[in-house]
Amino acid sequence: MDVTTDLSTAVEEHVSPGETIHFRGGYQFSFPTMHELVRQYWDATLPPGERFTLVAIGAGTWAGPLVLADAVDRLEVAFAGLGYPAPGPHAVTRERAAEGDLEIESWTYLTVIERLRAAALDHPFVPTNSLEGSSVGPADKTARVESPFDDDGSLVIPPLSPDVSVVHGLAGDPDGNVIVSPIQSEGHWGAYAADTVIATVEEVVDGDTVREYGDQTGVPGYAVDAVVETPFGAHPGPVFNPHGVGGVSGYGYDRPFYMDFREASGGADALEAWTEEWVLGTDWAGYLERLGADRLRGLSSQTWPPGSQRAALDDPVVPDTGAEPPAERERMVVWTARELVDRVAAGGHEVVFGGIGVSHLASWLYRELCEREGIEPRPLLVESGTYDFEVPRNDAYIFTPRALPTAKVVDTSVFALGLVMSTARNLSVLTGAQVDRRGNVNSTQLGGDYFVGSGGANDALSNSDEVVLAVEASPHRLVDEVEYVTGPGRNVTTVVTQYGTLRKVDGELQADTAHVPPGESAETRLAALEDAVGWDLGRTGDTDERGWRERDAELVEVLRSVDPQGDFRL
């Protein structure tokens, strides 16, 4: 049966008020479907109870216009905020939540996927290794059960069955078979868990083309109710198509467009104006026409250039900083990288996982430092499932497609946050909005208001063998006790700050090492650290000092070539 249709018809026929809609996350997000939902429900004035629930691993910048339309009253997500290129709170989402007009049910990357998978497999519940010791996950959706086979117990969580799942693929045929990008991220569980599936694709192809790439067909036709051809349907996000499926061109992030969208998301009036210009005032074809062929052609070549895809890594753009000395945050990233070298050696770790922020930059510098010092680096891992990749240049985004051609494994978040963390001895380097004296991390609630949520932080904090945190010290970030435990501190051994390193002794963080840049003393730096901590900071028995080396200055240059825009280092 031919299920191809146009975008307006797909949404009108397959989405009803009050339903739960899942948007498949990762690198290929269906922006056309979100735009069409906004167009159809902008002036609908849906009463409470008839508004949508959105399910996603991350309700990023894309969710703002639909929230602004008063068409959403609930999010079941791991993250809600501004996503690209760096995480931050979304003003409209945060305001609606504070006013009580939007409920945000907090989960983690892994637990959202585990719940979708349980529904897809028709399981009544699923055990999880995440959440224990945290505030994440509502009490009425978590329970502890004892194993009938041994003395162990486990937290269990319920299945999650959306009414509608929305996916974006490289290509699809009229029967509904959809080929997705090799970047699986959350996988296809949402499509199997949902009653209805809407798939936008870069190109509709014939069945023979799908057969040619049958090993990459992510969602079979029986599960798909509508296929809509939407060229550049992941814009302003990317599409990765290394195998040339259907002749579809891959393309990269449209950073300028995303930054404009991000800026407009800073308030309701600006976001409304942006929505009127780019969503309400046009359809998808008109949207692409406004972008222009030259702009789209540029996106198609910038991330995966002709010839060697790795050539993009060998021509870094280094900002012209002249003799500008390192900023405190830049020094902190370097000191964190040095700490990772020590912790990997001491702990015998096999994998280094980097969470988004200064933390993932530190993990990337760790690899560079190892290579410069003749040390065999451990493979790098990020939560999307990219494993053992080379450090990219010119793009500091943790999920940059520039890293993908060099990765030895491109898999899923379950691979990263579940399989690797369960089977390899791993060290995670993370950050957080707040950290308390026991190493508990909070990025969900600040001053009673929603911030951004866990993402994969809870999963990494719960399941890693050891965790190092990289946090700029200040009394409002290093606190006596966090108001919300996004992730438990039980596996945290070390916190690296700009002033020095804290080490956990008898369950409590204490000053262990002073970070001493040229012209300063260890005692001055330790005093600054004590002033920047929100509790009475003790010192370990033998505090050490770490100076600034010539090689550290070289690493700052590497850091600036990785993050020329200063998204994380400044």
Secondary structure, DSSP 8 states (H G I E B T S, - for coil): ---B--HHHHHHHH--TT-EEEE--SS---HHHHHHHHHHHTT----TTSSEEEEES-B-GGGHHHHHTT-EEEEEESBBSB-SSS-B--HHHHHHHHTTS-EEEE--HHHHHHHHHHHHTT-S-EEESS-TTSS-S-GGG-EEEE-SSSS-EEEEE-----SEEEEEEEEE-TT--EE--S--BTTTHHHHHSSEEEEEEEEE--HHHHHHTGGGEEE-GGG-SEEEE-TTTTTTS-B--TT-GGG---B---HHHHHHHHHHTTSHHHHHHHHIIIIIT--HHHHHHHH-HHHHHHHHHHSS-SS-GGGGGGS------TT----HHHHHHHHHHHHHHHHHHHHT-SEEEE-TTHHHHHHHHHHHHHHHTT-----EE-TTSEES----SS---TT-GGGGGG-SEE-BHHIIIIIIHHHS-EEEEE--SEEETT--EE-SEETTEE--B-TTHHHHHHH-SEEEEE----TTTEESS-SS-SB--TTEEEEE-SSEEEEEETTEEEEEEEEE-TT--HHHHHHHHHHTSSS---EEEEEEEEE--HHHHHHHHHHHHH-TT-TTT-
